[in-house]
């Protein structure tokens, strides 16, 4: 972005005259003809001291300079929009990693409660085995289920540590100095007002990048066209000139130069072997490519918004359905444990019911995480949210070619 601003400043300098100053001696010998003398006259060489200032200015007859400035301005705005796009992507990645971390906290909490239940179940089975009501097979199964639950809990802990380390890197910190206390994910519910995605599509910085690239290419067509027309550059110099340093700054030593010798000229292009024609064709082709990229970016943006809206709508219903499944599985597990205590069912039925509870609870946690991530994706596709936030101004695209 700083580079683009520097180039923009360079281009804007073309709108103003340049002023230079110099001081020093020169050794010269003038021709007799320049002094209106006979051809055989002897004009001695001489040393002249000069203290002069020169000025140069290109008259923007056909818009070459102004179009160059427009292109540079568009490039600068494109760089700024690209910076905002990267910044928005980084913010979205941080939010997604945060919600993934909190989803793992939910799963860790589920496994903690599962381990506790498995421990209570093992105590119950061991008690019944001691009383002679069941065989040792049920005790072995209960121990196996407890060990499996503990192993799965360790897997979640390992995944959480890796997620925490990823979040630390995104925040610019080393994993060793960054830690977050466990805090299970809370449901994320956001309502998008009807019609808002289309209204906020102009907030997206990636669309601004494509539009500004198109504007810069359009301005460069004007620069290429201006090369077919004459250019006028006015230059002049003035100051003091003397044969001795002591007389240099006397009023009688003043001098000026304005005219063809000072490069005041109207340059008219005549023949260049088709170079200007090729440059114009190239500028138009780049513009047409940028127009196509802009239109494609807009279509992709609409698709992404609709995809995330659909995901959130479906995930909301799916989460509610999964919550019902969790409640039903918990009730079934309670009934199976009661019946097992009364001897109505075997221990395999209890194991199946408890596994179903665990699977349903993990699926519910994962759906909550997916819902949170989809919310982040929707905010990202809308350019950073809505409400009181002010949208990023994006100039109206002009598809009219110069």
C-alpha positions in Angstrom: 0.0 0.0 0.0 2.9 2.4 0.8 4.4 1.5 -2.6 1.2 2.4 -4.4 1.0 5.7 -2.6 4.5 6.5 -3.6 3.7 5.7 -7.2 0.6 7.8 -7.0 2.6 10.8 -5.6 5.0 10.4 -8.6 2.1 10.5 -11.1 0.5 13.5 -9.4 3.8 15.4 -9.8 3.1 15.5 -13.5 0.4 18.1 -12.9 2.9 20.6 -11.6 5.9 22.3 -13.2 9.4 21.2 -12.2 11.9 23.8 -10.9 15.7 23.2 -10.7 18.6 25.4 -9.8 22.3 25.2 -10.4 25.6 27.0 -9.9 29.0 26.5 -11.4 31.5 27.4 -14.2 31.4 26.3 -17.8 34.0 26.4 -20.5 32.6 27.2 -24.0 33.5 28.4 -27.4 30.7 30.0 -29.5 30.6 29.8 -33.3 31.1 33.0 -35.3 27.6 32.5 -36.9 25.9 32.5 -33.5 27.5 35.9 -32.8 26.6 37.4 -36.2 30.3 37.5 -37.2 32.0 36.6 -40.5 32.8 32.9 -40.9 36.6 33.5 -40.5 36.2 35.5 -37.3 38.0 34.2 -34.3 35.8 33.9 -31.2 38.0 33.0 -28.2 37.0 30.4 -25.7 35.8 31.6 -22.4 34.9 30.5 -18.9 31.4 31.6 -17.8 30.0 31.5 -14.3 26.3 30.7 -14.1 23.7 30.7 -11.3 20.5 29.8 -12.9 17.1 28.3 -12.3 15.1 26.3 -14.9 11.5 25.4 -15.1 9.7 22.8 -17.1 6.0 22.1 -17.6 4.1 19.7 -19.8 0.8 21.1 -21.0 -1.9 18.5 -20.6 -3.4 19.0 -24.1 -5.0 15.6 -24.6 -5.3 14.2 -21.0 -2.1 12.1 -20.9 -1.1 13.5 -17.5 -4.6 13.6 -16.0 -5.3 10.0 -17.1 -2.0 8.9 -15.6 -3.0 10.4 -12.3 -6.5 8.7 -12.5 -4.8 5.4 -13.1 -2.4 5.9 -10.2 -5.3 6.9 -7.9 -7.2 3.8 -8.9 -4.1 1.7 -8.2 -3.7 3.2 -4.8 -7.4 2.5 -3.9 -6.9 -1.0 -5.2 -4.0 -1.5 -2.9 -6.0 -0.2 0.1 -8.9 -2.4 -0.7 -6.5 -5.4 -1.1 -5.1 -4.6 2.4 -8.7 -4.5 3.8 -9.4 -7.8 2.1 -6.4 -9.5 3.7 -7.3 -7.9 7.0 -10.8 -9.2 6.8 -9.6 -12.7 5.9 -7.2 -12.7 8.9 -10.0 -11.6 11.2 -12.3 -14.3 9.8 -9.6 -16.9 10.3 -9.1 -15.9 13.9 -12.8 -16.1 14.6 -13.1 -19.5 12.9 -10.2 -20.9 14.9 -11.6 -19.5 18.1 -15.0 -21.2 17.5 -13.2 -24.4 16.6 -11.4 -24.2 19.9 -14.6 -23.6 21.8 -16.3 -26.5 19.9 -13.5 -28.8 21.2 -14.1 -27.4 24.7 -17.7 -28.7 24.3 -16.5 -32.1 23.2 -14.0 -32.2 26.1 -16.9 -31.4 28.5 -18.9 -34.2 26.9 -16.1 -36.7 27.4 -15.5 -35.5 31.0 -19.2 -36.3 31.8 -19.0 -39.6 29.8 -15.9 -40.7 31.8 -17.7 -39.9 35.0 -20.7 -42.0 33.9 -18.5 -44.8 32.8 -16.8 -44.8 36.2 -20.2 -44.9 38.0 -21.3 -47.7 35.7 -18.1 -49.7 36.4 -18.7 -49.4 40.2 -22.3 -50.6 39.7 -21.2 -53.6 37.6 -18.4 -54.5 40.1 -20.9 -54.4 42.9 -23.4 -56.6 41.1 -20.5 -59.0 40.2 -19.5 -59.1 43.8 -23.0 -60.0 44.7 -23.0 -62.8 42.1 -25.8 -61.3 40.0 -23.6 -61.1 36.8 -20.6 -62.6 35.2 -17.1 -61.2 34.9 -17.8 -60.4 31.2 -19.9 -57.4 32.1 -17.1 -56.1 34.3 -14.6 -56.4 31.4 -17.0 -54.6 29.1 -17.4 -51.8 31.5 -13.6 -51.4 32.0 -13.2 -51.4 28.2 -15.8 -48.6 27.7 -14.2 -46.5 30.5 -10.7 -46.9 28.9 -12.1 -46.0 25.5 -13.8 -42.9 26.8 -10.6 -41.8 28.5 -8.6 -42.3 25.3 -11.2 -40.3 23.2 -11.0 -37.5 25.8 -7.2 -37.4 25.4 -7.7 -37.2 21.6 -9.9 -34.2 22.0 -7.3 -32.6 24.4 -4.6 -33.1 21.7 -6.8 -31.5 19.0 -7.5 -28.6 21.4 -3.8 -28.0 22.0 -3.2 -27.9 18.2 -6.1 -25.5 17.7 -4.8 -23.3 20.5 -1.4 -23.2 18.9 -2.9 -22.2 15.5 -4.8 -19.4 17.1 -1.6 -18.1 18.8 0.1 -17.9 15.4 -2.8 -16.0 13.9 -2.6 -13.6 16.8 1.2 -13.1 16.3 2.3 -14.9 19.4 4.3 -17.9 20.1 2.4 -21.0 21.2 4.4 -21.2 24.4 3.2 -17.8 25.7 -0.4 -18.2 24.7 -3.1 -20.1 26.5 -6.9 -19.9 26.8 -9.0 -21.3 29.6 -11.6 -23.9 28.6 -15.0 -22.3 27.9 -17.6 -24.3 26.1 -19.1 -22.8 23.0 -22.4 -20.9 23.4 -24.9 -21.0 20.6 -24.3 -18.3 18.0 -27.6 -16.9 16.6 -27.6 -14.0 14.2 -30.4 -12.7 12.1 -29.8 -11.1 8.8 -32.5 -8.6 7.7 -34.2 -9.5 4.4 -32.5 -8.0 1.4 -29.4 -7.0 3.3 -26.8 -9.2 1.4 -27.4 -7.3 -1.9 -27.3 -3.9 -0.2 -24.0 -4.8 1.6 -22.3 -6.5 -1.3 -20.6 -3.2 -2.0 -18.8 -3.5 1.3 -16.7 -6.4 0.1 -13.1 -5.3 -0.4 -12.3 -8.0 -3.0 -15.0 -6.4 -5.2 -13.5 -3.0 -4.6 -10.1 -4.5 -5.7 -11.6 -5.8 -9.0 -13.5 -2.5 -9.6 -10.4 -0.3 -9.0 -8.3 -2.5 -11.3 -10.9 -2.0 -14.0 -10.9 1.8 -13.4 -7.1 1.9 -13.6 -7.1 0.0 -16.9 -9.8 2.3 -18.3 -7.6 5.3 -17.4 -4.6 3.8 -19.1 -6.6 3.5 -22.3 -6.7 7.3 -22.2 -2.9 7.4 -21.7 -2.4 5.2 -24.7 -4.7 7.3 -26.9 -3.0 10.5 -25.9 0.2 9.2 -27.4 -1.3 9.6 -30.9 -1.6 13.4 -30.4 1.0 16.2 -30.1 2.5 17.0 -26.7 3.6 20.4 -25.7 6.4 21.0 -23.1 7.3 24.5 -22.0 10.7 25.0 -20.5 12.8 28.0 -19.7 15.8 29.1 -17.6 16.9 32.4 -16.1 19.5 33.7 -13.7 22.9 35.3 -13.8 25.9 34.7 -16.1 29.3 36.3 -15.9 32.9 35.8 -17.0 34.1 36.4 -13.5 32.8 35.1 -10.2 32.8 38.7 -8.7 30.5 40.0 -11.3 28.1 37.0 -11.3 25.3 38.5 -9.1 25.3 42.0 -10.6 22.0 43.1 -12.2 23.8 43.6 -15.5 24.7 39.9 -15.5 21.1 38.7 -15.6 20.1 36.3 -18.4 17.3 34.1 -19.6 16.6 31.5 -22.2 13.2 30.6 -23.6 12.6 28.9 -26.9 13.5 25.8 -28.9 17.0 25.8 -27.3 15.3 25.4 -24.0 13.2 22.5 -25.3 10.0 24.5 -25.7 8.6 22.3 -28.4 5.4 20.9 -29.8 6.2 17.2 -30.4 4.1 15.7 -33.2 4.2 11.9 -33.6 4.6 10.8 -37.2 5.8 7.2 -37.4 6.8 4.6 -34.8 6.3 1.3 -36.6 2.9 0.6 -34.9 4.1 0.9 -31.3 1.4 3.2 -30.2 -1.3 1.2 -31.9 0.0 -1.9 -30.2 0.0 -0.2 -26.8 -3.6 1.0 -27.3 -4.7 -2.5 -28.2 -2.9 -4.0 -25.2 -4.6 -1.4 -22.9 -8.0 -2.2 -24.3 -7.4 -5.9 -23.9 -6.4 -5.5 -20.2 -9.5 -3.4 -19.6 -11.7 -6.1 -21.1 -10.1 -8.7 -18.9 -10.5 -6.6 -15.8 -14.2 -6.0 -16.7 -14.7 -9.8 -17.0 -12.9 -10.4 -13.7 -15.1 -7.7 -12.0 -18.3 -9.3 -13.2 -17.1 -12.8 -12.2 -16.2 -11.5 -8.7 -19.6 -10.0 -8.2 -21.3 -13.3 -9.2 -19.0 -15.3 -6.9 -19.8 -12.8 -4.1 -23.6 -13.4 -4.6 -23.1 -17.1 -4.6 -21.0 -17.1 -1.4 -23.6 -15.0 0.4 -26.5 -17.3 -0.7 -24.5 -20.4 0.2 -23.8 -19.1 3.8 -27.4 -18.0 4.2 -28.6 -21.5 3.2 -26.1 -23.1 5.5 -27.3 -21.1 8.5 -30.9 -21.7 7.7 -30.4 -25.5 7.4 -28.0 -25.7 10.3 -30.6 -23.9 12.5 -33.2 -26.6 11.8 -30.6 -29.4 12.0 -29.3 -28.2 15.4 -32.9 -28.2 16.8 -33.4 -31.7 15.4 -30.1 -32.9 16.9 -31.1 -31.5 20.3 -34.2 -33.6 20.2 -32.0 -36.6 19.3 -29.8 -35.9 22.3 -32.8 -35.7 24.7 -34.2 -38.9 23.3 -30.9 -40.8 23.6 -30.3 -39.6 27.1 -33.8 -40.8 28.1 -33.1 -44.2 26.4 -29.8 -44.5 28.2 -31.5 -43.8 31.6 -34.2 -46.5 30.9 -31.6 -49.0 29.8 -29.6 -48.5 33.0 -32.7 -48.9 35.1 -33.7 -52.1 33.3 -30.2 -53.4 33.6 -30.3 -52.8 37.4 -33.5 -54.7 37.5 -32.1 -57.5 35.4 -34.4 -56.9 32.4 -31.7 -56.3 29.8 -28.1 -57.3 29.4 -25.2 -54.9 29.7 -24.7 -54.7 25.9 -28.0 -52.8 25.7 -26.6 -50.3 28.2 -23.4 -49.9 26.3 -25.2 -49.3 23.0 -27.5 -46.7 24.6 -24.6 -44.8 26.2 -22.6 -44.9 22.9 -25.6 -43.4 21.2 -25.8 -40.6 23.8 -22.1 -39.9 23.3 -22.4 -39.8 19.5 -25.5 -37.6 19.6 -23.8 -35.1 22.0 -20.7 -34.9 19.9 -22.7 -34.4 16.8 -24.6 -31.6 18.6 -21.4 -29.9 19.6 -20.0 -30.2 16.0 -23.2 -28.7 14.6 -22.9 -25.7 17.0 -19.3 -25.2 15.8 -20.4 -25.4 12.2 -23.1 -22.9 12.9 -20.6 -20.5 14.4 -18.2 -20.9 11.6 -20.9 -20.4 9.0 -21.9 -17.2 10.8 -18.3 -16.0 10.5 -18.3 -16.9 6.8 -21.5 -15.0 6.2 -20.1 -11.9 7.9 -16.9 -12.3 5.8 -18.9 -12.6 2.6 -20.9 -9.5 3.5 -17.7 -7.5 3.9 -17.5 -7.4 7.7 -21.0 -7.3 9.2 -23.9 -4.9 9.3 -25.9 -2.8 11.7 -24.2 0.5 12.7 -21.0 -0.4 10.9 -20.3 2.1 8.0 -19.7 0.4 4.7 -16.5 0.8 2.8 -17.1 3.3 0.0 -16.7 1.6 -3.4 -16.9 3.9 -6.4 -19.6 3.2 -8.9 -18.1 0.9 -11.6 -17.9 2.4 -15.1 -18.0 -0.3 -17.8 -17.8 2.4 -20.5 -14.5 2.1 -22.3 -12.6 5.2 -23.0 
